[in-house]
């Protein structure tokens, strides 16, 4: 415990910005991760495939449904979202003592070929976007050709 307190106070690169203060320590501890304020902007995704469809679940906590855009074009599923937040704290006299604004947007694309574009369904519930992408029925036109 005392070593942790000492390490936090003896930082040779004290620039005042938390990201740079702990850059070296965080780089080796968490890899190339962003500070906690930016972690919510990742799109954690689960993709599963069956013989008939792809199922995609994407965590998008805090987003409103109208701020999510889904497109499928040329075998690529693209999902994007934007998030806006503004907060104000006022004292008893109604004067603003603290104000913050935040805006972020992000997108991600997935290569999912042979999908029936017109039959894709999407559901957004509890911060999780669930997509069902049925595969096209491919006819068995493969036929062995005999050599004469």
N, C-alpha and C positions, 0 to 999 in steps of 0.2 A: 504494500500500500504506500509506504513512504517513498519507494523508488518511483512509483507512478506519479505521485505528486511532484517529486523532484524533476522527473523528465518533462512534465507538462510546463514547469516554470523555467527550466533551463533550455530554452529554444534559441538557437543561434540565429535563426532567420525570423526575427520578430517584426514582420511588416504590418501587423495589425489585421490582416485578412485571414480568417480561419482556414481557408483553403490552402494558402501558401504557408501558414504557420505549421501545419501538420502534413505538408505534401509528402515529404520523405517517409514519415511514419505511416501515412495512409497508403502510399504507393505500395509498400511491401506488405502491409496488413490486408488491404482490400483489392489490390490490383489497380487497374485504371478505372476506378469508380468515382462518381461525382459526390460532392457534399450532400448531406441529408436532404437539403432543400430541393435538389434536382432529382433525387431517386424516384420520385413519384412519376416522372416523365418517361419511364421505360414501359414497354409493352410486353409483359410476360405472356408467352403464348404456348399453347399445347395444340399440336396438330396430330390427328390420327387418321389413318386411312383404312378403308375396308374395300371389298371388291366393288361396291356400288357407289361409294361416296367418300369425300373428305369431311372431317369434322374439325373445326377450328374454334378454340376458346381463347379469348384474349382478355386479360385483366385491364380494365380502364376505369379505375376507381375515381369517383368525383366528377366524371364527365357527364354532361347532359346529352341525352340522345340526339338532339338536334345539332350538336357539335361534333358528331361522328360522321365521317364520309367513307363509304365502301364502294369500290369499283372493281370490276373484273374485265380484263382486256388481254387478249393474246396469251392466255395461260398464266397471267399474273393477277393475283388478288392483292389489291392495295387498300390499306386501311389507314386513315389519318384522323387525327382529333386535335381539338384546341381547347384550352382551358384558360379562363379568365377569373381573377379573384381580386377583390378590393376590400380592405378592412379599414375601419376608422375607430379610434378610441377617443372618447370625449370626457372631459372632467365634469364636475357638478354644475359648472356655469355654462356648459354646452360648447366649450372651446375644444378644438381638436388638439389633442396632445400627442397623437401617434397616428400615422397614416401609411398604409402599405398597398402597393399594387403589384400584381403578378400576372404575367401572360406567358403561355407556353404552347407550342404546337409540336407535334411529332407525327411521324408516319412510318409505316413498315410495309414491305412487299413480300409476298410469298409466291413461289413458283408452284402452281397446282394445275397441271395440264389436263386436257380432256374433260372439261366441266360443262354441263348443260347450263349455260349462262342464265336462261330464262327461268330456271327452277331453283336458283339459289335462295335460301331463306336465312334471315337474320333475326336474332332475339337479343335484347339487352335487358338484363335483370340483375340487380344487386351489384352493379359495377363490372359485370362480366358479359362480354359480347360473345354470343355463340352463333356460329355460322355453319350451315349444312350445305355442302356443294356436291350435288349428285353428279356422278361421272356419266359421260356420254356412253351409249351402248355401241360398242364397236362390233361390227359384223365380222363374222369369221370368213373373210375373203381370202385368207391364206390357204393356198392349196398347193400341194406338192406337184411339181411339173416333172414329168418323166422325160428323160433324155432318149431320143430315138437313135 
